[in-house]
Structure formats: structure tokens, C-alpha cells
Amino acid sequence: MSTSSSSAAEKNSFLTLLRKTFVGFLILLLFFIFFYLGHRENNVYILKTLELRGSVNEGDLLFKMNCVGCHGITARGLVGPDLHSITERLNDKEIIKQVIEGKTPPHA
């Protein structure tokens, strides 16, 4: 028994749609995997950073080397914002993420 040309065309278009859906699903899956792995890696870094027990002197030195140019020696802001009230807007994890991702201006 042979199939009619219209049912063969319907079957062919269904298979084409199925293939496109499958390819789209694979692309979304790959995007999700890359996003998740990148985000997870970042979270691990943030958690390890929060575990550190630094010193005021080391923090002062790091600030002077990396931050003074934008935030000023008193952290009141130049090109970058005033940092004195930053903990009222952002928690520790958000501050670390802001620093390592270099978002300008900060997204609270």
C-alpha cells in the first residue's frame, strides 16, 4: 500500500519540525550548561573568598594598589562611587561579585 503525497509531505514537515525542535533544545541545553558551570565556578570563588581571614593592613595595601584610582584615597569616590555606604546596599557576596566582575556602575 502506498501513501499519498500529502500524507508523505505532512510526515516530512513533522520530521523537519521535530529536528528543528531537537536542535533548538540542544542549543538551549548547551547554553544552560555553560551558564551554570560559569556561575557555579564564580560561586565557589566567592565562597572561598568569604572564608579568608585577611588583615586590615593587607586590605589597605590592596585597596591602595587597585582601587584608589577610581574611588579615591578616602574611598569617597572620584570616577568610582563613594564606598562608605556600600554595605547598606550590597551584602558581602554581592560586593565580591561586583569587584571580580568589574560591573560599572554597580547593579544593586
URURLIN-V569928 format. One line per field, one symbol per residue. phi: phi as a letter, one per 30 degrees, with the letter a starting at -180 (. if undefined). psi: psi as a letter, one per 40 degrees, with the letter a starting at -180 (. if undefined). burial: 1 if it has 9 or more other C-alpha atoms within 8 Angstrom, else 0. A space follows every 50 residues. Layout:
phi: ???
psi: ???
burial: ???
This chain:
phi: .ccdddddddddddddddddddddddddddeddddddddddddddddddd ddcdbddddddddddcceeccidcidjbddddcdcdddcbdedddddedd cidbddcd
psi: hiiidddddddddddddddddddddddddddddddddddddddddddddd eigaidddddddddddddddeidefehcdiihedededdiiddddddddd efhhiih.
burial: 00000001000000000000000000000000000000000000011000 00000000100111001111110011110011100000010010111100 00000000
